[in-house]
Amino acid sequence: MKKNAKSAWLKAALDYLPNWLSFQLERYRQPGCSMAIAQGEDIVAEIALGVADMRTGRSLTLRHRFRIASHSKSFTASGVMLLREQGKIGLDDPIGRYVAGLHKDLASARIGELLSHGAGVIRDGADSGQFLDRRPFLSRAELLAELSKKQPVSPGLQLKYSNHGYGLLGLLIEEVSGTDYPTWITRHVIDAAGLTETVPDMPQLPATALLAKGHSAEFPFGQRLIVPGDNVCHAIAPAGGFVSTASDVARFFAQLAPDSKASILSPASRREMMHRRWRDYCNNQESYYGYGTMMNEHGPKEWYGHTGSLQGFVSRTARFPASGFTVTVLCNAQDGGSYQWVDGIVSILSAFQRHGAPAKREAAWAGRWWSMWGASDLVPMGKVVCQVAPALSLPFDGATTEFRISGKDAGLIQKTSGYNSPGQTIRLVRDTKGNPAELWVGGTKLLPKEAMLAEATQRYRKSRRLGRAVAA
């Protein structure tokens, strides 16, 4: 594909993305989200929508930082791989060779097993209240005390995700480097990767930095509770303490691609990080863990990256080798849509890449139309106009409806489900000023939002059920 054609379809896709994402926030009553996309190693899009704090209503900006939680593990794993490249450790070395005070069975676990969550370490200790704001996160001494006990599973048997295990890797970095974890990881991983808005834990956050507040889910509280998100993760910081922006996170994961030209690690180390070490057999979809990275099965939709959850925040980053895109979505609510929104963003990019930028006649059909059943977006691309539901997490799937435009205000439904109206016509009806006032898709009339609201409200105002709850 020629460079100018490629940039044209990408620009068209990025123009539509805020429309879809803002609808998702409004429809699912989310406070806010921050999103970044890297193409190769370059950031090509940054979007911040919603509010940083529902209490104050302050708008979220691109420079607001989020708790990125378990994304921290990918940074820690990169640090361990760097020490291996420097010849200071081996991935087959037992962890007890470097960190004293461990239970004898845990001391025999290999460093590679800790990186891949295969060392059998307890997930969050006997009391995981630090992840519910019931207690502070563990200190170094408290973590070592937990690790001196017999662990639930023997090393090398299965995937057993563990924040304590990554806390132990942080202790490994300290013992081998002779430097505290925050200082070493900042100098050798964060700064070395060229990241300027990332810190490994709250104490390192500059006083001038903007921090988005976290939020609880709305249900069952009846409202969202404000979660400060400023708690210090102490010895668990290597597993979940990092604070960053969407663009910094996307940039870092783009550099982890084995074919990236700019990285703190060798291509061989990056390939090792992406190797599928363990499968989660209880997951209905194929889900694997490598060295500090999550991934799915091989195939055209293959991705690697990580997710994160800390009280008040959820996040996900995925690198898609087939397209070279890296997508990061950070949300400041526990029920945020970061997991599915990454896939939705990729579905939009893929659709535009497949069809190309819209032709001039098709481009004029862009817009949002409503019925009582919800919104429909007309999204022109190439020589078709797609009708999609912006409420869907995957707006462009196998059931996408496509129109072929035949005139200024007319067209044909050329591709859709057999349960819709294949082969029927579409048409625009204009008002006296020449503005589109109605969209007819087959026999269904769609209206602008305000007109639909007024029509439906007027129609049902006489109904006794208006505004009344239906008895269970």
Backbone torsions as a table, in degrees:
resi	resn	phi	psi	omega
1	MET	NA	134.0	179.4
2	LYS	-64.5	150.6	-176.1
3	LYS	-60.0	-42.6	-177.6
4	ASN	-68.5	-34.6	176.5
5	ALA	-66.9	-40.3	-179.9
6	LYS	-63.1	-45.7	-178.8
7	SER	-66.0	-30.1	180.0
8	ALA	-68.5	-46.4	179.7
9	TRP	-67.0	-36.9	-179.8
10	LEU	-66.4	-41.9	177.9
11	LYS	-60.9	-42.1	179.2
12	ALA	-63.8	-40.3	178.3
13	ALA	-64.6	-43.4	-178.5
14	LEU	-69.9	-24.9	175.3
15	ASP	-69.4	-35.1	-178.0
16	TYR	-81.8	-29.2	-174.2
17	LEU	-52.5	-47.8	-179.7
18	PRO	-61.5	-32.9	178.6
19	ASN	-63.4	-45.6	-179.8
20	TRP	-68.3	-45.8	-175.1
21	LEU	-68.4	-38.5	178.4
22	SER	-66.1	-35.4	175.8
23	PHE	-63.8	-42.3	178.8
24	GLN	-59.3	-42.6	178.8
25	LEU	-62.7	-45.2	-178.1
26	GLU	-68.3	-45.4	-176.4
27	ARG	-63.3	-39.1	-176.0
28	TYR	-104.1	16.5	169.5
29	ARG	52.7	50.6	-179.7
30	GLN	-95.4	145.9	177.3
31	PRO	-64.3	-53.8	-177.5
32	GLY	-172.8	171.9	173.4
33	CYS	-157.3	156.9	176.1
34	SER	-126.2	134.4	-174.6
35	MET	-133.2	143.5	174.5
36	ALA	-140.3	146.3	177.7
37	ILE	-126.8	130.2	171.3
38	ALA	-108.3	137.0	171.5
39	GLN	-111.2	113.8	-167.8
40	GLY	66.9	-121.0	179.6
41	GLU	-107.7	2.4	-174.9
42	ASP	-104.2	134.6	174.4
43	ILE	-73.8	121.3	-178.0
44	VAL	-109.5	-10.5	179.2
45	ALA	-157.4	139.6	170.3
46	GLU	-136.4	132.7	-180.0
47	ILE	-137.1	132.2	172.1
48	ALA	-124.4	127.0	-176.8
49	LEU	-131.9	150.9	175.8
50	GLY	85.4	-154.5	-174.2
51	VAL	-117.9	150.8	176.5
52	ALA	-82.6	-20.5	-176.5
53	ASP	-155.8	112.8	-178.0
54	MET	-65.8	-23.9	-179.5
55	ARG	-68.9	-40.2	-178.1
56	THR	-98.3	-20.6	-176.9
57	GLY	75.4	13.8	-178.4
58	ARG	-67.2	131.3	-177.2
59	SER	-66.2	143.0	175.2
60	LEU	-76.6	137.8	178.6
61	THR	-118.9	168.2	177.9
62	LEU	-64.1	-21.5	-176.6
63	ARG	-93.6	-2.6	174.8
64	HIS	-68.0	137.3	178.6
65	ARG	-100.9	152.4	-178.0
66	PHE	-123.8	156.4	165.0
67	ARG	-73.9	119.5	-176.9
68	ILE	-101.0	4.9	166.5
69	ALA	52.1	-122.4	-170.3
70	SER	-73.0	-5.1	166.0
71	HIS	-55.0	-25.2	-179.7
72	SER	-55.0	-32.7	-176.9
73	LYS	-62.3	-34.1	179.4
74	SER	-68.1	-34.0	175.7
75	PHE	-68.8	-44.6	178.8
76	THR	-63.5	-43.5	178.7
77	ALA	-61.2	-39.0	177.5
78	SER	-62.3	-38.9	177.6
79	GLY	-64.2	-41.3	178.2
80	VAL	-65.0	-42.4	178.8
81	MET	-63.7	-34.1	178.2
82	LEU	-65.8	-42.2	176.9
83	LEU	-62.6	-36.4	177.6
84	ARG	-65.3	-42.6	178.4
85	GLU	-61.6	-30.6	179.8
86	GLN	-81.4	-0.1	177.4
87	GLY	77.5	16.2	-176.7
88	LYS	-90.2	-20.1	177.0
89	ILE	-144.8	167.3	171.0
90	GLY	-125.8	145.0	-176.8
91	LEU	-69.3	-18.9	175.5
92	ASP	-91.4	-0.7	178.6
93	ASP	-69.1	141.2	173.7
94	PRO	-70.1	139.6	-176.9
95	ILE	-63.2	-29.2	179.8
96	GLY	-65.0	-16.2	176.6
97	ARG	-66.9	-24.1	-174.1
98	TYR	-114.5	-31.5	-176.7
99	VAL	-118.2	120.6	-178.5
100	ALA	-88.1	162.0	173.3
101	GLY	89.8	6.0	-179.4
102	LEU	-85.1	155.1	171.7
103	HIS	-58.5	146.5	-172.5
104	LYS	-59.6	-35.6	179.0
105	ASP	-69.0	-41.9	178.2
106	LEU	-67.9	-36.4	-179.8
107	ALA	-60.1	-24.8	179.9
108	SER	-84.6	-10.4	-179.9
109	ALA	-64.6	142.3	-179.6
110	ARG	-82.1	152.5	179.9
111	ILE	-59.5	-40.1	177.9
112	GLY	-61.8	-32.6	177.4
113	GLU	-69.1	-35.7	175.6
114	LEU	-66.9	-41.3	179.4
115	LEU	-61.4	-34.4	-175.6
116	SER	-99.6	9.5	-177.7
117	HIS	59.5	38.5	177.9
118	GLY	-113.8	17.0	-176.2
119	ALA	-94.3	-2.2	176.9
120	GLY	76.7	16.9	-175.1
121	VAL	-77.0	143.2	177.3
122	ILE	-55.5	145.5	-171.8
123	ARG	-66.6	-59.1	-174.6
124	ASP	-136.5	20.3	-179.3
125	GLY	87.0	176.9	-178.7
126	ALA	-70.0	-22.4	177.8
127	ASP	-132.6	105.5	-177.1
128	SER	-94.8	27.9	-177.2
129	GLY	-62.1	-14.8	177.4
130	GLN	-64.9	-24.3	178.2
131	PHE	-89.2	6.3	174.6
132	LEU	-125.5	13.4	-178.6
133	ASP	60.0	27.7	176.9
134	ARG	-92.0	-16.8	-179.0
135	ARG	-156.4	160.3	177.2
136	PRO	-69.1	158.3	172.9
137	PHE	-68.0	156.2	-171.5
138	LEU	-68.5	143.1	171.5
139	SER	-80.2	173.4	177.0
140	ARG	-57.6	-45.7	-178.6
141	ALA	-64.6	-40.7	179.7
142	GLU	-67.1	-37.8	177.8
143	LEU	-66.0	-43.7	178.8
144	LEU	-62.5	-35.9	177.7
145	ALA	-63.4	-39.6	177.3
146	GLU	-66.2	-37.3	-176.2
147	LEU	-80.4	-10.1	176.3
148	SER	-80.6	-9.7	-180.0
149	LYS	-89.4	160.4	175.8
150	LYS	-65.3	133.4	-176.7
151	GLN	-87.6	159.8	-171.8
152	PRO	-64.3	-33.3	-174.1
153	VAL	-132.2	143.0	177.6
154	SER	-68.3	150.5	179.3
155	PRO	-62.7	148.6	171.6
156	GLY	80.8	16.3	-176.0
157	LEU	-105.3	-36.6	-173.3
158	GLN	-164.1	168.8	170.6
159	LEU	-70.0	123.3	176.0
160	LYS	-142.3	93.1	-174.9
161	TYR	-58.8	134.3	-174.2
162	SER	-148.0	118.1	171.2
163	ASN	-70.8	-34.4	175.9
164	HIS	-62.5	-38.1	179.5
165	GLY	-62.4	-39.5	178.1
166	TYR	-76.2	-26.7	170.0
167	GLY	-61.9	-38.4	177.3
168	LEU	-64.9	-37.4	175.9
169	LEU	-64.2	-32.4	173.9
170	GLY	-64.2	-39.1	175.7
171	LEU	-65.2	-37.4	176.8
172	LEU	-58.7	-47.1	179.9
173	ILE	-59.6	-41.0	179.6
174	GLU	-64.8	-44.0	-177.4
175	GLU	-66.6	-41.4	-176.8
176	VAL	-74.7	-38.4	-176.0
177	SER	-87.3	-21.8	-175.5
178	GLY	72.3	17.5	-177.6
179	THR	-131.2	148.6	178.1
180	ASP	-64.6	149.7	-173.5
181	TYR	-55.7	-50.1	-177.6
182	PRO	-57.4	-42.0	-178.6
183	THR	-67.4	-45.1	-175.9
184	TRP	-68.0	-46.5	-176.0
185	ILE	-67.9	-32.6	177.1
186	THR	-65.9	-46.1	-176.4
187	ARG	-71.8	-44.6	-168.4
188	HIS	-95.7	-16.6	-179.9
189	VAL	-118.1	-59.1	-174.5
190	ILE	-65.7	-57.2	-178.9
191	ASP	-65.5	-39.4	-178.1
192	ALA	-64.2	-29.3	178.2
193	ALA	-83.2	-2.1	177.8
194	GLY	79.6	22.3	-179.8
195	LEU	-88.4	133.9	-175.4
196	THR	-116.1	-4.6	-176.3
197	GLU	-126.2	27.5	-175.7
198	THR	-124.6	133.8	173.1
199	VAL	-133.6	153.8	-175.6
200	PRO	-80.6	-12.1	178.5
201	ASP	-169.8	167.2	-173.2
202	MET	-58.0	-37.5	-177.7
203	PRO	-59.2	-23.2	-178.8
204	GLN	-89.1	-3.9	-178.2
205	LEU	-71.4	124.7	179.0
206	PRO	-60.4	147.0	-178.2
207	ALA	-61.8	-26.1	-177.7
208	THR	-87.0	-6.7	-176.2
209	ALA	-72.5	146.1	176.1
210	LEU	-88.3	128.2	178.9
211	LEU	-119.7	121.0	175.7
212	ALA	-67.1	141.0	174.1
213	LYS	-78.7	147.5	173.5
214	GLY	-85.9	165.1	179.9
215	HIS	-141.7	143.9	173.5
216	SER	-74.2	173.5	168.4
217	ALA	-68.6	159.2	178.9
218	GLU	-75.2	-40.7	177.2
219	PHE	-90.8	134.6	9.9
220	PRO	-101.7	15.7	-173.3
221	PHE	-77.9	-17.9	-175.9
222	GLY	84.7	-7.0	176.3
223	GLN	-163.5	164.0	176.3
224	ARG	-83.7	130.3	174.9
225	LEU	-87.3	142.1	179.4
226	ILE	-81.0	126.2	178.0
227	VAL	-108.0	114.6	-173.1
228	PRO	-55.2	-40.8	178.4
229	GLY	72.2	14.9	-177.2
230	ASP	-106.9	15.8	-179.6
231	ASN	-71.1	147.9	-178.2
232	VAL	-91.1	131.9	-176.0
233	CYS	-90.6	-7.0	174.6
234	HIS	49.5	-122.0	-175.1
235	ALA	-72.9	-11.0	178.2
236	ILE	-94.9	1.4	178.7
237	ALA	-55.7	-38.1	178.6
238	PRO	-62.5	-19.6	179.8
239	ALA	-97.5	-28.3	-172.0
240	GLY	-160.9	15.5	-172.8
241	GLY	-92.5	-10.6	-168.8
242	PHE	-65.3	149.2	177.8
243	VAL	-126.9	131.6	-175.3
244	SER	-160.9	-179.9	173.4
245	THR	-108.3	162.8	-179.0
246	ALA	-61.0	-40.9	-177.2
247	SER	-67.2	-39.2	177.3
248	ASP	-64.0	-42.7	-178.6
249	VAL	-65.5	-45.9	178.9
250	ALA	-61.1	-40.8	179.8
251	ARG	-63.4	-41.4	-178.6
252	PHE	-65.9	-46.1	-178.6
253	PHE	-70.0	-29.8	174.1
254	ALA	-63.3	-35.7	179.1
255	GLN	-70.9	-19.6	178.4
256	LEU	-77.9	-10.7	177.7
257	ALA	-60.3	133.0	-179.2
258	PRO	-55.8	-27.2	-179.2
259	ASP	-94.4	5.7	178.6
260	SER	-68.1	137.8	-179.5
261	LYS	-83.6	-17.5	-178.5
262	ALA	-121.7	111.1	-179.6
263	SER	-159.4	153.1	175.7
264	ILE	-78.6	-12.4	-176.3
265	LEU	-115.1	156.3	175.4
266	SER	-71.2	156.8	175.8
267	PRO	-56.2	-36.1	-179.9
268	ALA	-63.1	-43.4	178.7
269	SER	-64.4	-39.4	-179.5
270	ARG	-67.7	-37.3	176.1
271	ARG	-64.2	-38.6	177.7
272	GLU	-63.1	-37.9	179.9
273	MET	-64.0	-31.5	-177.0
274	MET	-89.6	-4.5	-179.7
275	HIS	-69.1	134.7	-178.1
276	ARG	-75.0	106.0	-176.4
277	ARG	-89.4	-45.8	-176.4
278	TRP	-133.9	143.7	173.8
279	ARG	-106.5	141.2	173.5
280	ASP	-88.6	98.8	-173.6
281	TYR	-75.4	-9.8	177.4
282	CYS	-89.6	-0.9	178.4
283	ASN	-92.2	132.4	-179.4
284	ASN	-64.1	-28.4	175.4
285	GLN	-101.0	156.6	179.3
286	GLU	-69.2	119.3	-177.2
287	SER	-133.9	131.4	-174.7
288	TYR	-132.3	162.9	172.9
289	TYR	-129.9	136.7	177.3
290	GLY	-106.3	-129.5	173.4
291	TYR	-102.3	94.8	179.6
292	GLY	72.7	16.0	-179.6
293	THR	-139.0	146.1	171.6
294	MET	-99.8	155.5	175.5
295	MET	-159.7	165.2	177.1
296	ASN	-105.6	-159.5	-178.1
297	GLU	-78.8	165.3	173.5
298	HIS	-65.1	151.5	177.2
299	GLY	144.7	-177.0	-176.3
300	PRO	-65.8	-22.7	179.4
301	LYS	-105.2	23.5	-179.0
302	GLU	-61.8	140.1	176.6
303	TRP	-146.5	158.8	167.5
304	TYR	-136.3	157.7	-179.8
305	GLY	164.4	-141.3	177.8
306	HIS	-160.9	161.7	172.9
307	THR	-118.0	170.0	178.3
308	GLY	-151.5	140.6	176.0
309	SER	-142.2	119.4	171.9
310	LEU	-136.1	147.4	-172.9
311	GLN	-46.2	121.1	-179.8
312	GLY	94.5	-9.7	-174.3
313	PHE	-140.4	143.6	167.8
314	VAL	-137.7	151.8	-175.5
315	SER	-156.7	158.3	175.2
316	ARG	-153.3	140.8	171.4
317	THR	-128.2	137.0	177.2
318	ALA	-139.6	133.0	173.0
319	ARG	-103.7	129.2	-177.6
320	PHE	-109.4	101.4	-174.8
321	PRO	-58.1	-34.5	-176.2
322	ALA	-62.6	-36.6	-177.4
323	SER	-104.4	-18.3	-176.3
324	GLY	80.0	8.5	178.6
325	PHE	-89.8	141.3	169.6
326	THR	-118.8	127.9	-176.0
327	VAL	-122.9	127.3	175.0
328	THR	-119.4	131.2	174.2
329	VAL	-129.2	120.6	178.1
330	LEU	-110.9	130.9	-179.8
331	CYS	-122.1	143.2	179.3
332	ASN	-104.9	45.1	172.0
333	ALA	-150.9	145.4	-176.2
334	GLN	-64.7	-26.2	178.6
335	ASP	-103.7	24.5	178.9
336	GLY	-62.2	160.0	-172.8
337	GLY	-98.0	27.0	-173.4
338	SER	-59.2	-37.5	-176.5
339	TYR	-62.2	-52.7	-177.4
340	GLN	-78.7	-26.9	-178.3
341	TRP	-67.8	-32.6	175.4
342	VAL	-58.4	-46.1	179.5
343	ASP	-66.6	-36.4	177.6
344	GLY	-64.3	-42.0	178.3
345	ILE	-61.6	-42.2	-179.9
346	VAL	-67.2	-34.8	178.1
347	SER	-65.0	-35.7	177.2
348	ILE	-68.2	-46.7	178.5
349	LEU	-59.6	-42.9	-177.8
350	SER	-64.9	-39.8	-179.2
351	ALA	-64.8	-44.3	179.0
352	PHE	-68.0	-36.8	178.5
353	GLN	-64.5	-36.0	-178.9
354	ARG	-71.7	-42.6	-175.1
355	HIS	-92.1	-29.7	-176.0
356	GLY	92.7	175.1	177.8
357	ALA	-65.3	149.2	-176.7
358	PRO	-69.1	144.3	171.7
359	ALA	-71.2	164.5	-172.8
360	LYS	-59.8	-45.5	-177.5
361	ARG	-65.9	-42.1	-179.7
362	GLU	-67.9	-35.5	-176.8
363	ALA	-59.4	-28.7	-178.0
364	ALA	-68.9	-12.9	-177.9
365	TRP	-89.0	-3.7	-176.6
366	ALA	-60.3	137.7	177.1
367	GLY	164.6	174.2	180.0
368	ARG	-118.5	131.2	-178.5
369	TRP	-127.3	155.4	-171.1
370	TRP	-131.4	150.7	163.2
371	SER	-137.3	-179.4	177.0
372	MET	-60.8	-21.6	-177.9
373	TRP	-83.6	-5.0	177.7
374	GLY	126.7	-165.4	-174.5
375	ALA	-96.2	150.2	170.7
376	SER	-127.4	130.3	174.8
377	ASP	-100.4	132.5	168.4
378	LEU	-94.4	116.7	-174.7
379	VAL	-119.7	102.7	179.1
380	PRO	-73.6	139.9	172.5
381	MET	-157.8	133.0	-177.0
382	GLY	58.8	-130.5	-179.0
383	LYS	-103.1	20.0	178.1
384	VAL	-130.6	163.9	169.4
385	VAL	-120.0	121.6	-179.3
386	CYS	-92.8	140.1	172.6
387	GLN	-106.3	117.9	-177.7
388	VAL	-130.9	157.0	176.0
389	ALA	-96.2	111.6	-178.0
390	PRO	-66.2	-11.3	176.8
391	ALA	-75.5	-17.2	-178.5
392	LEU	-76.1	143.4	177.5
393	SER	-73.5	-24.8	173.9
394	LEU	-119.9	84.1	-172.5
395	PRO	-63.8	-30.6	-179.3
396	PHE	-112.8	90.2	177.2
397	ASP	-118.3	-165.3	-176.9
398	GLY	-65.8	-15.2	-176.4
399	ALA	-98.1	12.6	-178.4
400	THR	-60.9	135.3	176.2
401	THR	-89.6	135.9	179.5
402	GLU	-123.3	134.9	175.8
403	PHE	-105.7	142.8	169.3
404	ARG	-104.7	119.4	-175.6
405	ILE	-82.0	130.9	-178.8
406	SER	-113.3	-12.2	-179.7
407	GLY	-164.9	-176.3	-178.0
408	LYS	-57.3	-40.8	-174.7
409	ASP	-126.5	22.7	-174.3
410	ALA	-142.8	153.8	178.2
411	GLY	-168.4	-174.1	-176.3
412	LEU	-133.6	140.3	175.1
413	ILE	-79.3	104.6	-173.5
414	GLN	-99.3	-18.5	179.3
415	LYS	-147.9	122.7	177.6
416	THR	-169.1	172.6	175.1
417	SER	-62.8	147.3	176.2
418	GLY	-62.9	-15.7	177.9
419	TYR	-86.9	-4.4	176.6
420	ASN	-96.1	-129.0	-175.1
421	SER	-131.8	56.7	-178.9
422	PRO	-60.8	141.3	177.4
423	GLY	83.8	-9.0	179.6
424	GLN	-87.7	172.3	-173.3
425	THR	-94.2	163.1	168.9
426	ILE	-125.3	152.9	178.6
427	ARG	-157.5	149.4	173.8
428	LEU	-100.9	138.8	173.1
429	VAL	-113.4	128.1	-175.6
430	ARG	-105.0	153.0	177.1
431	ASP	-82.0	-176.1	-176.1
432	THR	-65.0	-19.2	178.1
433	LYS	-92.5	-0.9	178.6
434	GLY	88.7	7.4	179.1
435	ASN	-88.8	143.5	178.5
436	PRO	-60.2	125.8	-178.3
437	ALA	-116.6	-25.3	179.0
438	GLU	-141.7	146.5	171.0
439	LEU	-123.1	120.9	177.8
440	TRP	-103.3	120.2	175.9
441	VAL	-112.6	104.3	-169.1
442	GLY	61.2	-125.0	179.7
443	GLY	-98.5	11.2	-176.5
444	THR	-102.0	125.9	178.3
445	LYS	-94.5	125.3	175.5
446	LEU	-111.0	149.4	-175.6
447	LEU	-129.8	163.7	167.7
448	PRO	-61.0	157.4	-172.2
449	LYS	-55.4	-50.5	-176.1
450	GLU	-64.0	-37.7	178.4
451	ALA	-67.2	-40.4	177.9
452	MET	-63.5	-44.4	179.9
453	LEU	-60.4	-44.7	-179.1
454	ALA	-64.6	-44.1	-179.1
455	GLU	-62.9	-48.8	-177.3
456	ALA	-67.8	-39.7	179.6
457	THR	-63.5	-43.7	179.2
458	GLN	-64.1	-40.1	-177.0
459	ARG	-64.2	-40.2	-172.7
460	TYR	-101.7	4.4	179.8
461	ARG	-63.3	-31.2	-178.8
462	LYS	-78.7	-14.1	-177.9
463	SER	-72.0	137.1	178.0
464	ARG	-67.2	-19.3	-179.1
465	ARG	-81.9	-9.6	-177.8
466	LEU	-59.5	121.6	177.2
467	GLY	77.3	3.7	-179.9
468	ARG	-106.2	139.4	177.5
469	ALA	-74.2	141.5	177.7
470	VAL	-83.1	130.8	-178.2
471	ALA	-63.5	142.0	179.2
472	ALA	-69.1	NA	NA
